[in-house]
Amino acid sequence: MKKLISATLAASLALSLAACGSSASTDSVAASSESTATSSAAAESTAETGELAGTTLKVAASPTPHAEILNAAKDILAEQGIDLEVIEFTEYVQPNLVTESGEVDANYFQHKPYLDGFNVKQGTHLVSVGPVHYEPLGIYPGKSDDLANIADGATIAVPNDTTNEARALQLLATQGLITVRDDAGLTATINDITENPHNIKFEEIEAAQLPRTVQDVDFAVINGNYAMEAGFSVGKDALATEDASSEAAQTYANVLVVKEGRENDPAIQALYAALTSDKVKDYINSTYDGAVVPIF
């Protein structure tokens, strides 16, 4: 799953006063007001930072990419006096349970549909603070490498689980290779294909095994994490990937999660701000070669 401190008062006040005129007295008032506003904003920032100083946030995460992304945000939080402790898990049940119990403050490993299903099954009360990234499916070349001139009767391997098969079919549809029933959305199956002009044959294969099939099929639709683990370059090897604006990307974005009632805690908001900062965006873009994509 294989899921804030701003100070604009000074600038706004300075612009407002500057628009009134340019006399010496007005400029003096503007400078004085700007200085006062800046001092107030700085004092407010210092006060809020002081309130967070000494805070420790424990966050449960899967090792890759979630724990790595959290570690990239550590310095930003340290500037506010927050110590981020990342606790790694290699399965998907305990991170939610320890978040529910309060043993950790948050978790980062899952998308919203998984979270919603977990709450229903386990009776937990966990909520999303907001999305951070998604891991796109891509179409990878096998025996063929030209989607525009796909052969009649070509074979395409797709994931055999409901969620990822639907995403694969919708991605193929965006490339004009098939047409999927309008209301099928992210529950689409091969039975929802309404037009198949190239007579494509589909091989439904367990998602983790897809990279091993490329030599036997014309194309394969592979999850970004499995492609990366297999040594494929998502940015260079994929012929097409899910766009950030796609329904799949928006739905299956990985989210920061906390127990209900904590989503507006200042420290949690500071954590989310760090995770959606330009520094973290640059880290994701430079590290994962398109297998992990910021969605902020």
Number of C-alpha atoms within 10 A of each C-alpha: 16 16 26 16 15 9 15 11 13 18 12 12 16 19 12 12 17 15 8 11 11 12 10 9 10 14 16 12 15 20 16 13 16 20 14 13 20 18 13 15 18 14 12 15 17 15 12 15 21 14 15 19 18 13 16 16 18 18 25 27 28 23 16 13 19 24 22 16 21 22 15 18 22 19 15 21 23 16 11 22 18 23 19 20 17 23 15 18 15 12 11 17 11 12 25 28 19 17 22 20 11 13 13 21 21 29 30 27 27 26 24 21 14 14 22 15 11 18 14 10 9 11 10 18 18 23 20 22 20 18 25 25 28 28 26 26 26 27 27 28 20 19 15 17 16 13 18 9 9 16 14 12 14 16 21 23 28 25 25 17 13 12 16 23 25 24 29 28 26 28 24 22 16 17 15 14 19 19 18 22 14 10 9 14 16 18 15 22 22 12 9 17 17 12 14 16 12 14 14 17 15 17 16 15 16 14 19 16 13 22 22 11 16 20 13 13 18 24 26 29 30 29 27 26 21 18 23 18 12 14 9 18 17 26 14 10 14 22 16 19 25 21 17 18 10 13 15 24 20 17 15 22 26 29 23 28 31 25 23 14 10 17 20 12 10 16 24 20 17 20 25 22 18 21 26 19 16 12 14 22 21 12 16 21 14 10 14 18 16 22 27 21 21 21 17 13
